[in-house]
Amino acid sequence: MSHQPEPVVIGHRGASALRPEHTLPSYETAIALGADYIEPDLVSTKDHVLVARHENEISGTTDVASRPEFADRRTTKTIDGVAVTGWFTEDFTLAELRTLRAVERIPDLRPGNAAFDGLAPIPTFDEVVELARRHGVGVYPETKHPTYFSSIGLPLEEPLLEVLGRHDPAFIQSFEAANLRELRRRTPLPLIQLIGGSGAAYDRMVTPEGLEEIASYADGIGVATSRVVPAGPGGRLLAPTTLVRDARRAGLVVHVWTVRDENAHLPADFRLGDPAGPAYARATGDVMGWLAMLYDLGVDGVFADNPGTARAVLSGRSRRIAAS
């Protein structure tokens, strides 16, 4: 019987269940908990240095709103067709950005993380890669809004590849196919086409024909878990799709996002506790059961906010296989 390689554990924004996302403490925690890869989302500064932030608008993940010296930087921009108001990395030099400190993005669900507010600066991509090299783990960067950044003269591809070099192991991911096609011409590193949980363009990507097209420029897909196991009314899971099988037939690996510990982020089938309780949304559900289901369906990797949980489930599976 053929044996698939063990799925990889990807520390989503580091270990964002336990530390404010996209900080060196978050990445360090992910590595300590057994992540195979750490995932920085990349945006650019005004002086064209890549830094790790989930979005280029940073009012929700830094203390910029409380800094009077930057009050005049608040503005409204159109990013990928959406009007966004706030402070943007491309309006700060790296030196200015480094004076800010990270804060927890969702403190209502992760109040423990707020204890770390104000401690960590915004890391550069170079620092994240250096951390990965020291610890012998992979990096899994995502280019955020690459078309937008190219339009303002700050393309992400060149500095991305310059910093990444031939770091191994590594994946590069993007929602934008054009960005991946450009990268395919310039790097042998494996590329991952991200696919959202809804939308006509993404619906076409997960058809057998769409997967064959993706295979012409990428090595795998990174999909919302709902593409593998959809949810019905009330958040209850329905029958799994054929996506994993179809993707494998096209020669693509399948990584799924995002597994999170909190009831608020889990399918209804895996939530635990009293829904009327005040802490129900942030309480930990049966995330190990959810992970086991995804692994049983044959996914090749999981983006996890708590990579320690994903590693523990894999370790238990390995022990059972060895004993059988």
SULKAHU-V793412 format. One record per backbone hydrogen bond with DSSP energy under -1.0 kcal/mol. CO is the residue of the C=O (numbers start at 1). NH is the residue of the N-H. If there is no record, write none. Layout:
co: {CO,CO}
nh: {NH,NH}
This chain:
co: {8,9,9,10,10,11,11,12,13,15,15,23,24,25,26,27,28,29,30,31,36,37,38,40,41,42,43,45,49,50,51,56,58,61,63,64,67,68,70,71,75,77,79,82,84,86,87,88,89,92,93,94,96,97,101,102,106,112,113,114,116,120,123,124,125,126,127,128,129,130,131,132,138,139,141,142,145,146,147,148,149,150,156,157,158,159,160,161,164,169,172,173,174,176,177,178,179,180,181,183,183,190,191,191,192,193,195,199,200,201,202,204,207,208,209,210,211,213,214,214,219,220,221,222,223,224,225,225,228,230,232,233,235,236,242,243,244,245,246,247,248,253,254,255,256,257,259,261,262,263,267,268,270,274,277,279,281,283,285,286,287,288,289,290,291,292,293,294,295,300,301,302,303,304,305,306,306,307,308,309,310,311,312,313,314,315,316,317,318,319,320}
nh: {302,36,37,12,304,14,39,16,22,18,19,27,28,29,30,31,32,33,35,34,138,11,140,142,53,144,51,48,45,125,43,89,62,103,66,67,70,71,73,74,86,84,82,79,77,75,58,91,92,46,97,98,99,100,63,118,110,115,116,117,119,102,52,128,129,130,131,132,133,134,135,137,38,171,173,42,149,150,151,152,154,153,160,161,162,163,164,165,167,139,192,143,194,180,181,182,183,184,185,186,187,172,219,220,174,222,224,203,204,205,206,207,211,212,213,214,215,216,217,218,253,193,255,195,257,227,228,229,241,238,235,236,268,232,246,247,248,249,250,252,251,221,300,223,303,225,305,285,265,266,270,271,286,277,280,283,264,263,287,290,291,292,293,294,295,296,297,299,298,8,256,10,259,12,17,309,310,311,312,313,314,315,316,317,318,319,320,321,322,323,324}
